[in-house]
Amino acid sequence: QVQLVESGGGLVQTGGSLRLSCAASGSIFRINVMGWYRQAPGKQRELVAVITSGISSGHITNYADSVKGRFTISRDNAKNTVYLQMNSLRPEDTAVYYCNIDQLGRTYWGQGTQVTVSS
C-alpha cells in the first residue's frame, strides 16, 4: 500500500508564494511520474505539473499553460517527495491541490491540500 501526505497549502495574497510538498511512503519500489493536479469548486480536476523520475535521463517536466513561468515542480527521489513551488499566485489558482504518483502502472492520489489566493 502507498500513502501520499501533502503539506504546504494555505491562504496567501495575490502575488504571494507557497511551496507544496508530497511525501510518498509504504510500498515504494520505483516511482515513475510524480505530479500535481488541482480542482477548483465546480470545475474538473486538471493537471498542474508533472515530472519524470530522471533515472534514465534528466528529469522531464510538463506544465499547464496557466502556470508556466510561475510554478516549478521538483522531486527528491531519495525522499520519495515531490514539491511544487508556486510564485506570483493569482485568485484563479485557488483550488484543492492533489499529489499524484505513478508506480509500476498504478496511480495513487493524496488527500489534497487547500490553496486559497485572496485578491
Rosetta constraint file for C-alpha pairs under 8 A:
AtomPair CA 1 CA 26 HARMONIC 5.71 0.50
AtomPair CA 1 CA 27 HARMONIC 5.31 0.50
AtomPair CA 2 CA 24 HARMONIC 6.81 0.50
AtomPair CA 2 CA 25 HARMONIC 5.78 0.50
AtomPair CA 2 CA 26 HARMONIC 4.73 0.50
AtomPair CA 2 CA 27 HARMONIC 5.41 0.50
AtomPair CA 2 CA 28 HARMONIC 6.79 0.50
AtomPair CA 2 CA 108 HARMONIC 7.28 0.50
AtomPair CA 3 CA 24 HARMONIC 5.63 0.50
AtomPair CA 3 CA 25 HARMONIC 5.26 0.50
AtomPair CA 3 CA 26 HARMONIC 6.04 0.50
AtomPair CA 3 CA 108 HARMONIC 7.95 0.50
AtomPair CA 3 CA 110 HARMONIC 7.31 0.50
AtomPair CA 4 CA 22 HARMONIC 6.31 0.50
AtomPair CA 4 CA 23 HARMONIC 5.62 0.50
AtomPair CA 4 CA 24 HARMONIC 4.58 0.50
AtomPair CA 4 CA 25 HARMONIC 6.56 0.50
AtomPair CA 4 CA 99 HARMONIC 7.27 0.50
AtomPair CA 4 CA 108 HARMONIC 7.72 0.50
AtomPair CA 4 CA 109 HARMONIC 6.72 0.50
AtomPair CA 4 CA 110 HARMONIC 4.79 0.50
AtomPair CA 4 CA 111 HARMONIC 7.51 0.50
AtomPair CA 5 CA 22 HARMONIC 5.37 0.50
AtomPair CA 5 CA 23 HARMONIC 5.35 0.50
AtomPair CA 5 CA 24 HARMONIC 6.62 0.50
AtomPair CA 5 CA 110 HARMONIC 6.04 0.50
AtomPair CA 5 CA 111 HARMONIC 7.22 0.50
AtomPair CA 6 CA 20 HARMONIC 7.06 0.50
AtomPair CA 6 CA 21 HARMONIC 5.52 0.50
AtomPair CA 6 CA 22 HARMONIC 4.25 0.50
AtomPair CA 6 CA 23 HARMONIC 6.60 0.50
AtomPair CA 6 CA 98 HARMONIC 7.74 0.50
AtomPair CA 6 CA 99 HARMONIC 6.89 0.50
AtomPair CA 6 CA 110 HARMONIC 6.56 0.50
AtomPair CA 6 CA 111 HARMONIC 7.29 0.50
AtomPair CA 6 CA 112 HARMONIC 6.61 0.50
AtomPair CA 6 CA 113 HARMONIC 6.39 0.50
AtomPair CA 7 CA 20 HARMONIC 5.73 0.50
AtomPair CA 7 CA 21 HARMONIC 5.26 0.50
AtomPair CA 7 CA 22 HARMONIC 6.45 0.50
AtomPair CA 7 CA 113 HARMONIC 6.58 0.50
AtomPair CA 8 CA 18 HARMONIC 6.84 0.50
AtomPair CA 8 CA 19 HARMONIC 5.70 0.50
AtomPair CA 8 CA 20 HARMONIC 4.47 0.50
AtomPair CA 8 CA 21 HARMONIC 6.18 0.50
AtomPair CA 8 CA 113 HARMONIC 7.52 0.50
AtomPair CA 9 CA 18 HARMONIC 7.00 0.50
AtomPair CA 9 CA 19 HARMONIC 7.47 0.50
AtomPair CA 9 CA 20 HARMONIC 6.24 0.50
AtomPair CA 9 CA 113 HARMONIC 5.43 0.50
AtomPair CA 9 CA 114 HARMONIC 5.37 0.50
AtomPair CA 9 CA 115 HARMONIC 5.00 0.50
AtomPair CA 10 CA 18 HARMONIC 7.87 0.50
AtomPair CA 10 CA 113 HARMONIC 7.97 0.50
AtomPair CA 10 CA 114 HARMONIC 6.14 0.50
AtomPair CA 10 CA 115 HARMONIC 5.05 0.50
AtomPair CA 10 CA 116 HARMONIC 6.15 0.50
AtomPair CA 11 CA 115 HARMONIC 6.15 0.50
AtomPair CA 11 CA 116 HARMONIC 4.75 0.50
AtomPair CA 11 CA 117 HARMONIC 5.91 0.50
AtomPair CA 11 CA 118 HARMONIC 7.29 0.50
AtomPair CA 12 CA 16 HARMONIC 5.95 0.50
AtomPair CA 12 CA 17 HARMONIC 7.21 0.50
AtomPair CA 12 CA 18 HARMONIC 7.70 0.50
AtomPair CA 12 CA 115 HARMONIC 7.92 0.50
AtomPair CA 12 CA 116 HARMONIC 6.33 0.50
AtomPair CA 12 CA 117 HARMONIC 5.02 0.50
AtomPair CA 12 CA 118 HARMONIC 6.25 0.50
AtomPair CA 13 CA 89 HARMONIC 7.61 0.50
AtomPair CA 13 CA 117 HARMONIC 5.34 0.50
AtomPair CA 13 CA 118 HARMONIC 4.78 0.50
AtomPair CA 13 CA 119 HARMONIC 6.25 0.50
AtomPair CA 14 CA 88 HARMONIC 6.99 0.50
AtomPair CA 14 CA 89 HARMONIC 5.45 0.50
AtomPair CA 14 CA 90 HARMONIC 5.09 0.50
AtomPair CA 14 CA 91 HARMONIC 6.44 0.50
AtomPair CA 14 CA 117 HARMONIC 5.84 0.50
AtomPair CA 14 CA 118 HARMONIC 5.81 0.50
AtomPair CA 14 CA 119 HARMONIC 5.44 0.50
AtomPair CA 15 CA 87 HARMONIC 6.98 0.50
AtomPair CA 15 CA 88 HARMONIC 4.11 0.50
AtomPair CA 15 CA 89 HARMONIC 4.84 0.50
AtomPair CA 15 CA 90 HARMONIC 6.38 0.50
AtomPair CA 16 CA 87 HARMONIC 6.16 0.50
AtomPair CA 16 CA 88 HARMONIC 5.50 0.50
AtomPair CA 16 CA 89 HARMONIC 5.48 0.50
AtomPair CA 17 CA 85 HARMONIC 7.49 0.50
AtomPair CA 17 CA 86 HARMONIC 5.38 0.50
AtomPair CA 17 CA 87 HARMONIC 4.41 0.50
AtomPair CA 17 CA 88 HARMONIC 6.25 0.50
AtomPair CA 17 CA 89 HARMONIC 6.19 0.50
AtomPair CA 18 CA 85 HARMONIC 6.20 0.50
AtomPair CA 18 CA 86 HARMONIC 5.24 0.50
AtomPair CA 18 CA 87 HARMONIC 6.76 0.50
AtomPair CA 19 CA 83 HARMONIC 6.91 0.50
AtomPair CA 19 CA 84 HARMONIC 5.58 0.50
AtomPair CA 19 CA 85 HARMONIC 4.45 0.50
AtomPair CA 19 CA 86 HARMONIC 5.93 0.50
AtomPair CA 20 CA 83 HARMONIC 5.49 0.50
AtomPair CA 20 CA 84 HARMONIC 4.97 0.50
AtomPair CA 20 CA 85 HARMONIC 6.45 0.50
AtomPair CA 20 CA 86 HARMONIC 7.92 0.50
AtomPair CA 21 CA 81 HARMONIC 6.88 0.50
AtomPair CA 21 CA 82 HARMONIC 5.87 0.50
AtomPair CA 21 CA 83 HARMONIC 4.54 0.50
AtomPair CA 21 CA 84 HARMONIC 6.55 0.50
AtomPair CA 22 CA 81 HARMONIC 5.43 0.50
AtomPair CA 22 CA 82 HARMONIC 5.30 0.50
AtomPair CA 22 CA 83 HARMONIC 6.39 0.50
AtomPair CA 22 CA 99 HARMONIC 6.28 0.50
AtomPair CA 22 CA 110 HARMONIC 7.90 0.50
AtomPair CA 23 CA 79 HARMONIC 7.31 0.50
AtomPair CA 23 CA 80 HARMONIC 5.90 0.50
AtomPair CA 23 CA 81 HARMONIC 4.36 0.50
AtomPair CA 23 CA 82 HARMONIC 6.69 0.50
AtomPair CA 24 CA 28 HARMONIC 7.49 0.50
AtomPair CA 24 CA 80 HARMONIC 5.44 0.50
AtomPair CA 24 CA 81 HARMONIC 6.16 0.50
AtomPair CA 25 CA 80 HARMONIC 7.39 0.50
AtomPair CA 28 CA 103 HARMONIC 8.00 0.50
AtomPair CA 29 CA 103 HARMONIC 7.59 0.50
AtomPair CA 30 CA 103 HARMONIC 6.07 0.50
AtomPair CA 30 CA 104 HARMONIC 7.21 0.50
AtomPair CA 31 CA 53 HARMONIC 6.85 0.50
AtomPair CA 31 CA 80 HARMONIC 7.82 0.50
AtomPair CA 31 CA 101 HARMONIC 6.83 0.50
AtomPair CA 31 CA 102 HARMONIC 5.98 0.50
AtomPair CA 31 CA 103 HARMONIC 4.58 0.50
AtomPair CA 31 CA 104 HARMONIC 7.37 0.50
AtomPair CA 32 CA 52 HARMONIC 5.95 0.50
AtomPair CA 32 CA 53 HARMONIC 5.17 0.50
AtomPair CA 32 CA 101 HARMONIC 7.28 0.50
AtomPair CA 32 CA 102 HARMONIC 5.50 0.50
AtomPair CA 32 CA 103 HARMONIC 5.57 0.50
AtomPair CA 32 CA 104 HARMONIC 7.50 0.50
AtomPair CA 33 CA 50 HARMONIC 6.74 0.50
AtomPair CA 33 CA 51 HARMONIC 5.71 0.50
AtomPair CA 33 CA 52 HARMONIC 4.52 0.50
AtomPair CA 33 CA 53 HARMONIC 5.98 0.50
AtomPair CA 33 CA 101 HARMONIC 5.71 0.50
AtomPair CA 33 CA 102 HARMONIC 5.22 0.50
AtomPair CA 33 CA 103 HARMONIC 7.50 0.50
AtomPair CA 34 CA 50 HARMONIC 5.68 0.50
AtomPair CA 34 CA 51 HARMONIC 5.49 0.50
AtomPair CA 34 CA 52 HARMONIC 6.49 0.50
AtomPair CA 34 CA 53 HARMONIC 7.67 0.50
AtomPair CA 34 CA 75 HARMONIC 7.97 0.50
AtomPair CA 34 CA 82 HARMONIC 6.66 0.50
AtomPair CA 34 CA 99 HARMONIC 7.56 0.50
AtomPair CA 34 CA 100 HARMONIC 5.77 0.50
AtomPair CA 34 CA 101 HARMONIC 4.38 0.50
AtomPair CA 34 CA 102 HARMONIC 6.46 0.50
AtomPair CA 35 CA 48 HARMONIC 7.57 0.50
AtomPair CA 35 CA 49 HARMONIC 5.56 0.50
AtomPair CA 35 CA 50 HARMONIC 3.95 0.50
AtomPair CA 35 CA 51 HARMONIC 6.10 0.50
AtomPair CA 35 CA 73 HARMONIC 7.89 0.50
AtomPair CA 35 CA 82 HARMONIC 7.37 0.50
AtomPair CA 35 CA 99 HARMONIC 5.89 0.50
AtomPair CA 35 CA 100 HARMONIC 5.09 0.50
AtomPair CA 35 CA 101 HARMONIC 6.25 0.50
AtomPair CA 36 CA 47 HARMONIC 6.51 0.50
AtomPair CA 36 CA 48 HARMONIC 5.44 0.50
AtomPair CA 36 CA 49 HARMONIC 5.39 0.50
AtomPair CA 36 CA 50 HARMONIC 6.33 0.50
AtomPair CA 36 CA 84 HARMONIC 7.57 0.50
AtomPair CA 36 CA 97 HARMONIC 6.67 0.50
AtomPair CA 36 CA 98 HARMONIC 5.60 0.50
AtomPair CA 36 CA 99 HARMONIC 4.73 0.50
AtomPair CA 36 CA 100 HARMONIC 5.93 0.50
AtomPair CA 37 CA 45 HARMONIC 6.54 0.50
AtomPair CA 37 CA 46 HARMONIC 5.40 0.50
AtomPair CA 37 CA 47 HARMONIC 4.44 0.50
AtomPair CA 37 CA 48 HARMONIC 4.93 0.50
AtomPair CA 37 CA 49 HARMONIC 7.01 0.50
AtomPair CA 37 CA 97 HARMONIC 5.69 0.50
AtomPair CA 37 CA 98 HARMONIC 5.11 0.50
AtomPair CA 37 CA 99 HARMONIC 6.48 0.50
AtomPair CA 37 CA 100 HARMONIC 7.30 0.50
AtomPair CA 38 CA 45 HARMONIC 5.43 0.50
AtomPair CA 38 CA 46 HARMONIC 5.46 0.50
AtomPair CA 38 CA 47 HARMONIC 6.59 0.50
AtomPair CA 38 CA 48 HARMONIC 6.59 0.50
AtomPair CA 38 CA 95 HARMONIC 5.87 0.50
AtomPair CA 38 CA 96 HARMONIC 5.43 0.50
AtomPair CA 38 CA 97 HARMONIC 4.24 0.50
AtomPair CA 38 CA 98 HARMONIC 5.79 0.50
AtomPair CA 39 CA 43 HARMONIC 6.25 0.50
AtomPair CA 39 CA 44 HARMONIC 5.92 0.50
AtomPair CA 39 CA 45 HARMONIC 4.29 0.50
AtomPair CA 39 CA 46 HARMONIC 6.33 0.50
AtomPair CA 39 CA 95 HARMONIC 5.24 0.50
AtomPair CA 39 CA 96 HARMONIC 5.32 0.50
AtomPair CA 39 CA 97 HARMONIC 6.58 0.50
AtomPair CA 40 CA 44 HARMONIC 7.28 0.50
AtomPair CA 40 CA 45 HARMONIC 7.38 0.50
AtomPair CA 40 CA 94 HARMONIC 6.50 0.50
AtomPair CA 40 CA 95 HARMONIC 4.22 0.50
AtomPair CA 40 CA 96 HARMONIC 6.36 0.50
AtomPair CA 41 CA 95 HARMONIC 7.07 0.50
AtomPair CA 47 CA 63 HARMONIC 7.68 0.50
AtomPair CA 47 CA 64 HARMONIC 6.39 0.50
AtomPair CA 48 CA 63 HARMONIC 5.80 0.50
AtomPair CA 48 CA 64 HARMONIC 5.19 0.50
AtomPair CA 48 CA 67 HARMONIC 7.12 0.50
AtomPair CA 49 CA 61 HARMONIC 7.10 0.50
AtomPair CA 49 CA 62 HARMONIC 5.50 0.50
AtomPair CA 49 CA 63 HARMONIC 4.35 0.50
AtomPair CA 49 CA 64 HARMONIC 6.28 0.50
AtomPair CA 49 CA 73 HARMONIC 6.50 0.50
AtomPair CA 50 CA 61 HARMONIC 5.60 0.50
AtomPair CA 50 CA 62 HARMONIC 5.38 0.50
AtomPair CA 50 CA 63 HARMONIC 6.74 0.50
AtomPair CA 50 CA 73 HARMONIC 7.02 0.50
AtomPair CA 51 CA 59 HARMONIC 6.38 0.50
AtomPair CA 51 CA 60 HARMONIC 5.54 0.50
AtomPair CA 51 CA 61 HARMONIC 4.42 0.50
AtomPair CA 51 CA 62 HARMONIC 6.64 0.50
AtomPair CA 51 CA 73 HARMONIC 6.87 0.50
AtomPair CA 51 CA 74 HARMONIC 7.00 0.50
AtomPair CA 51 CA 75 HARMONIC 7.65 0.50
AtomPair CA 52 CA 59 HARMONIC 5.39 0.50
AtomPair CA 52 CA 60 HARMONIC 5.31 0.50
AtomPair CA 52 CA 61 HARMONIC 6.63 0.50
AtomPair CA 53 CA 59 HARMONIC 6.06 0.50
AtomPair CA 53 CA 60 HARMONIC 7.94 0.50
AtomPair CA 53 CA 77 HARMONIC 7.46 0.50
AtomPair CA 54 CA 58 HARMONIC 4.52 0.50
AtomPair CA 54 CA 59 HARMONIC 4.08 0.50
AtomPair CA 54 CA 60 HARMONIC 7.00 0.50
AtomPair CA 55 CA 59 HARMONIC 7.85 0.50
AtomPair CA 61 CA 73 HARMONIC 7.41 0.50
AtomPair CA 63 CA 67 HARMONIC 6.63 0.50
AtomPair CA 63 CA 68 HARMONIC 5.93 0.50
AtomPair CA 64 CA 68 HARMONIC 6.40 0.50
AtomPair CA 67 CA 71 HARMONIC 5.61 0.50
AtomPair CA 70 CA 86 HARMONIC 6.18 0.50
AtomPair CA 70 CA 87 HARMONIC 5.15 0.50
AtomPair CA 70 CA 88 HARMONIC 6.06 0.50
AtomPair CA 70 CA 89 HARMONIC 7.71 0.50
AtomPair CA 71 CA 84 HARMONIC 6.73 0.50
AtomPair CA 71 CA 85 HARMONIC 5.50 0.50
AtomPair CA 71 CA 86 HARMONIC 4.48 0.50
AtomPair CA 71 CA 87 HARMONIC 5.98 0.50
AtomPair CA 72 CA 84 HARMONIC 5.69 0.50
AtomPair CA 72 CA 85 HARMONIC 5.07 0.50
AtomPair CA 72 CA 86 HARMONIC 6.62 0.50
AtomPair CA 73 CA 82 HARMONIC 7.30 0.50
AtomPair CA 73 CA 83 HARMONIC 5.65 0.50
AtomPair CA 73 CA 84 HARMONIC 4.60 0.50
AtomPair CA 73 CA 85 HARMONIC 6.38 0.50
AtomPair CA 74 CA 82 HARMONIC 5.83 0.50
AtomPair CA 74 CA 83 HARMONIC 5.24 0.50
AtomPair CA 74 CA 84 HARMONIC 6.60 0.50
AtomPair CA 75 CA 80 HARMONIC 7.50 0.50
AtomPair CA 75 CA 81 HARMONIC 5.63 0.50
AtomPair CA 75 CA 82 HARMONIC 4.18 0.50
AtomPair CA 75 CA 83 HARMONIC 5.89 0.50
AtomPair CA 76 CA 80 HARMONIC 5.95 0.50
AtomPair CA 76 CA 81 HARMONIC 5.32 0.50
AtomPair CA 76 CA 82 HARMONIC 6.40 0.50
AtomPair CA 77 CA 81 HARMONIC 6.52 0.50
AtomPair CA 89 CA 93 HARMONIC 6.48 0.50
AtomPair CA 89 CA 117 HARMONIC 6.72 0.50
AtomPair CA 90 CA 94 HARMONIC 7.56 0.50
AtomPair CA 90 CA 117 HARMONIC 6.06 0.50
AtomPair CA 90 CA 118 HARMONIC 7.81 0.50
AtomPair CA 90 CA 119 HARMONIC 7.62 0.50
AtomPair CA 91 CA 116 HARMONIC 7.32 0.50
AtomPair CA 91 CA 117 HARMONIC 4.71 0.50
AtomPair CA 91 CA 118 HARMONIC 5.80 0.50
AtomPair CA 91 CA 119 HARMONIC 6.02 0.50
AtomPair CA 92 CA 117 HARMONIC 7.62 0.50
AtomPair CA 93 CA 115 HARMONIC 7.56 0.50
AtomPair CA 93 CA 116 HARMONIC 7.43 0.50
AtomPair CA 93 CA 117 HARMONIC 6.73 0.50
AtomPair CA 94 CA 114 HARMONIC 7.80 0.50
AtomPair CA 94 CA 115 HARMONIC 5.40 0.50
AtomPair CA 94 CA 116 HARMONIC 4.56 0.50
AtomPair CA 94 CA 117 HARMONIC 5.48 0.50
AtomPair CA 95 CA 114 HARMONIC 6.08 0.50
AtomPair CA 95 CA 115 HARMONIC 5.54 0.50
AtomPair CA 95 CA 116 HARMONIC 6.61 0.50
AtomPair CA 96 CA 112 HARMONIC 5.80 0.50
AtomPair CA 96 CA 113 HARMONIC 5.37 0.50
AtomPair CA 96 CA 114 HARMONIC 4.36 0.50
AtomPair CA 96 CA 115 HARMONIC 6.00 0.50
AtomPair CA 97 CA 112 HARMONIC 5.27 0.50
AtomPair CA 97 CA 113 HARMONIC 5.25 0.50
AtomPair CA 97 CA 114 HARMONIC 6.19 0.50
AtomPair CA 97 CA 115 HARMONIC 6.95 0.50
AtomPair CA 98 CA 109 HARMONIC 6.72 0.50
AtomPair CA 98 CA 110 HARMONIC 5.66 0.50
AtomPair CA 98 CA 111 HARMONIC 6.62 0.50
AtomPair CA 98 CA 112 HARMONIC 4.39 0.50
AtomPair CA 98 CA 113 HARMONIC 6.59 0.50
AtomPair CA 99 CA 109 HARMONIC 5.74 0.50
AtomPair CA 99 CA 110 HARMONIC 5.07 0.50
AtomPair CA 99 CA 111 HARMONIC 7.86 0.50
AtomPair CA 99 CA 112 HARMONIC 6.90 0.50
AtomPair CA 100 CA 107 HARMONIC 6.97 0.50
AtomPair CA 100 CA 108 HARMONIC 5.65 0.50
AtomPair CA 100 CA 109 HARMONIC 4.69 0.50
AtomPair CA 100 CA 110 HARMONIC 6.47 0.50
AtomPair CA 101 CA 107 HARMONIC 5.70 0.50
AtomPair CA 101 CA 108 HARMONIC 5.39 0.50
AtomPair CA 101 CA 109 HARMONIC 6.80 0.50
AtomPair CA 102 CA 106 HARMONIC 5.51 0.50
AtomPair CA 102 CA 107 HARMONIC 4.60 0.50
AtomPair CA 102 CA 108 HARMONIC 6.55 0.50
AtomPair CA 103 CA 107 HARMONIC 6.53 0.50
